[in-house]
Amino acid sequence: MRKMAAIVLLVLCPPLGGVHAATMALHQPDIRTSDVDRFFQLYDRTHGKPSEAQLQSQYLDRGTDGLKQFVASRIDNAGKLAAAIAKAPQVYASARHCASALPAVRRQLRDVFTRLDEIDPAAAFPPVTVVIGRNNTGGTTTADGVIIGLETICRANWMDPDITARLVHLIAHEYAHVQQPAAQVDPPADATLLFQALIEGGAEFVGERTSGQVSNIQLQRWTRGHECRIEREFLAAAHGSDMSQWLYNGPGTAAAPGDLGYWVGYRIARAYYDQATDKRLAIADILQVHNDNADAFLRRSGWTPATDCRKH
């Protein structure tokens, strides 16, 4: 999920001195969860019914820079946030329990960022901010960092059933978008499905390399036995501009899964990586995909539906 149209192990070795130790410290980004703490302090004091004025003065006005960005792009104002809480109280009650996973998420992300530093020496490490929004998006990603809407990810139970793992894999995916120049700007007017799927699939692949799993784990189950048909249909549509059946169309169901472009794009990125002799360069190539080189990337990957179609 990038700009959602549609959201850490210490190295076990002796302490390092000098410049290298300082550099390693810089490559563990700030993980900011204070907005969630402050929201639920207010939520508990008001028995789950904070007013617009209370949300404004005690939550939004005191927020981190990430929360302020999220207000501008997703929340809009305290009145709409209060209305969202009143409309779906169960969503926020559930998020109250999911918040307890954040310390474990923070610890596991240290491993993720250590691995990212290893596979992508050019990686940037802006902050990750976890907030409570108005139940309309799981997050947003820019070059300035990743912002995760906890209440939305908490209810995304079609993904990894373990909320800690779900958040870690999602943040790893979103953090890969931070490293993709093409993900930092709006897609060009002639953007192809192939390009968009490679952006999302590339983030899935890099996220898997750093966290151990893709974010859309459900697609691994939902596509089983249907690989040939899905890949052939994708290839037929790949050079068109219609994303509606492939990307940002919701999770769907096991019988009719959505967001299949993530799954196909991941398989193309994985094929590209597998055939490459220089793995670090392959990661860089995956992150540098743009609309004009997507076709060349596909050809160089060697990916076709043929392998899966021979199995069925």
C-alpha positions, 0 to 999 in steps of 0.5 A, a space after each residue: 500500500 503506497 500513499 494509500 489510495 487505498 501501514 527491531 533485534 540488536 545485532 548480537 556482537 561486541 559493541 562497536 566504537 567510533 564512527 561505525 557505531 554512530 552510523 549504525 545508531 542512525 540506521 535505527 529510525 525513530 518508532 513513534 507511538 506516543 500518539 496512540 498512548 495519548 489517544 487511549 489515555 483520553 479514550 479511557 478517561 471518557 469511557 470511549 466517547 471523547 468529544 470533538 473538543 477533547 480530541 482537538 485539545 488533548 489529542 490532535 493539538 499535542 500530536 507528533 509531526 506524523 499525526 499532524 500530517 495524518 490529520 491533513 491527509 486522512 483525518 481532516 478534523 476532530 469533528 470527523 474523528 469524533 463521528 468515526 469513533 461514535 459510528 464504529 465504537 467496536 473498531 476503537 475498542 479492538 484497537 485498544 487491545 491491539 495497542 498492547 502489541 506495540 512494544 513487541 512491534 518496536 523490538 522486532 522492527 529493529 531486526 527489520 531495519 538492520 536487514 534493510 541496511 544490509 541489503 540496501 546500503 543506500 536506504 533512508 531511515 525516516 521515522 515510523 509513526 503509529 497513530 489512531 485515525 478515523 478508520 479510513 486508511 491503514 497508513 500513508 508513506 512519503 519520503 518523510 516517513 511511514 504513518 500507520 493507522 492502528 485502528 484500521 490495521 487492527 481490523 484487517 484480520 484477513 492478513 496475518 492473524 497475529 497483530 504483532 506480525 501483521 504490523 511488522 510485515 506491513 511496516 516493512 512493506 511500507 518502509 520499502 516504499 520509502 526507498 522507491 523514488 516512483 512511490 514518492 510521486 503520483 503515478 504518471 498519466 500513462 502508468 501501466 498496471 505492470 508498473 503499479 504492480 511492480 511498485 507494490 510487488 517490489 515492496 512486498 519482496 523487499 519487505 519479505 527480505 527484511 521481515 521474513 514475510 509479505 504483508 498480504 499473506 492471505 494471497 498466498 493461500 487464496 491463489 493456491 491452485 489458480 496461479 496459471 489463470 491469474 498470471 495469464 489474465 494479469 499478463 493480458 492486462 499488464 500494459 493497460 492502465 486499468 488497475 481496478 481488478 488488480 490493485 487497491 480494490 480491497 481484500 476481497 474473499 478467498 473465492 474472489 481475492 482483491 489486490 492480486 497485483 501485489 501477488 503477481 508483482 511480488 512473483 516478478 520481483 522474486 524472479 528478477 532477484 533469483 536470476 541475478 548474480 549480484 543480489 544487492 544490485 538486484 534489490 536496487 533495481 527492484 526499488 528503482 522500477 518506474 513506468 518507463 523501465 517496467 517492460 525491460 524489468 519484466 523481460 530481464 526477470 525471465 518471469 512468465 506464467 508458463 512455469 505455473 501453467 505447466 503444473 495445471 
